[in-house]
């Protein structure tokens, strides 16, 4: 059974930083991504990283968030700096169903359309002003 377990979510003040981790029970040399869902809103992409290390970010987090992974540890990370109240959401880790996969250009906008077969249960990030 595949497991993706997120951790690192917390309540912090605006301007602060958090580092999210996603421990995977599968190989992470595939397209991986972080997605978030705010209350009453749809799930959207935050950042993705392909098997080659190519990254892509939502415009709202560019320059503030950094996605990375350690394939030796099968762990995905999201470093979040300069946090804003609008970053408040449940953050989910997801993995493509195929190893050595690239991340589709539209993945950030349509999280469920491009082969992301495995999802974690999320970690809550709350940013207060």
C-alpha positions in Angstrom: 0.0 0.0 0.0 1.4 3.4 -1.0 1.7 6.0 1.7 2.5 9.7 1.5 2.8 11.3 4.9 3.0 15.0 5.2 4.4 16.8 8.2 5.6 20.3 9.2 2.3 22.2 9.1 1.8 24.7 11.9 0.3 28.0 12.9 2.7 30.9 12.4 2.6 34.6 12.0 2.8 36.4 8.6 6.4 36.8 7.5 7.5 33.5 9.1 8.8 30.3 7.6 7.8 26.7 7.5 9.3 23.6 6.0 6.9 20.8 5.0 8.1 17.3 4.4 6.4 14.3 2.7 7.7 10.9 3.4 6.8 8.4 0.7 6.7 4.7 0.7 7.5 4.7 -3.0 10.4 5.9 -5.1 10.3 9.7 -5.6 12.2 9.7 -8.9 9.0 10.7 -10.6 6.8 13.8 -10.8 6.0 15.0 -7.3 4.1 18.0 -6.2 2.6 20.1 -3.4 -0.9 21.2 -3.6 -3.1 23.2 -1.3 -6.8 23.7 -0.6 -8.2 26.6 1.4 -11.6 26.3 3.1 -14.4 26.5 0.5 -11.9 26.5 -2.5 -10.7 24.0 -5.0 -7.4 22.3 -4.6 -4.6 24.0 -6.6 -1.0 23.4 -7.3 1.7 25.1 -5.4 4.9 23.6 -6.8 6.0 20.6 -8.8 9.3 18.8 -9.4 9.9 16.3 -12.2 12.1 13.3 -12.2 14.8 15.4 -13.7 14.5 18.1 -11.0 12.7 20.6 -13.2 10.6 22.7 -11.0 7.4 24.8 -11.6 5.7 27.2 -9.2 2.4 28.9 -8.9 2.8 32.6 -9.5 1.5 33.3 -6.0 4.5 31.6 -4.4 7.3 32.2 -6.8 10.3 33.6 -5.0 9.0 32.6 -1.6 8.6 28.8 -1.8 11.1 26.2 -2.8 10.4 22.6 -3.7 13.0 19.9 -3.4 13.3 16.2 -2.9 15.8 13.6 -1.6 15.4 10.5 -3.7 17.7 8.6 -1.4 15.3 9.2 1.4 12.1 9.1 -0.7 11.2 12.5 0.8 9.7 15.6 -0.7 10.1 19.1 0.8 8.6 22.5 0.6 10.4 25.4 2.1 8.0 28.3 2.6 9.3 31.7 3.4 7.7 35.1 3.8 4.4 33.5 4.6 1.2 35.4 4.1 -2.3 34.9 5.5 -3.5 33.8 2.0 -1.1 30.9 2.2 -3.4 29.4 4.9 -4.6 26.0 3.6 -4.3 22.3 3.9 -1.2 21.3 2.0 -1.1 17.9 0.2 1.8 16.0 -1.2 1.2 14.0 -4.4 3.1 11.6 -6.6 2.7 10.6 -10.2 1.8 7.0 -10.9 4.9 6.4 -13.1 8.5 6.6 -12.1 10.8 8.8 -14.2 7.8 10.9 -15.1 7.8 14.6 -16.0 5.2 17.0 -14.7 2.7 18.2 -17.2 2.6 22.0 -17.7 -1.0 22.2 -16.7 -0.6 20.2 -13.5 -0.6 23.2 -11.2 -4.1 24.2 -12.5 -5.6 20.7 -12.8 -4.2 18.6 -10.0 -6.3 15.5 -10.8 -5.9 15.4 -14.6 -2.3 14.5 -15.1 -1.6 11.2 -13.5 -1.0 12.1 -9.9 -2.1 8.7 -8.6 -1.0 9.0 -5.0 -2.0 11.6 -2.4 -1.3 12.2 1.2 -3.9 13.2 3.8 -2.5 16.7 4.2 -0.9 19.0 6.8 -2.5 22.2 7.9 -0.8 25.5 7.5 -2.3 28.6 9.2 -0.9 32.0 8.8 -2.1 34.8 11.1 -1.7 38.5 10.3 
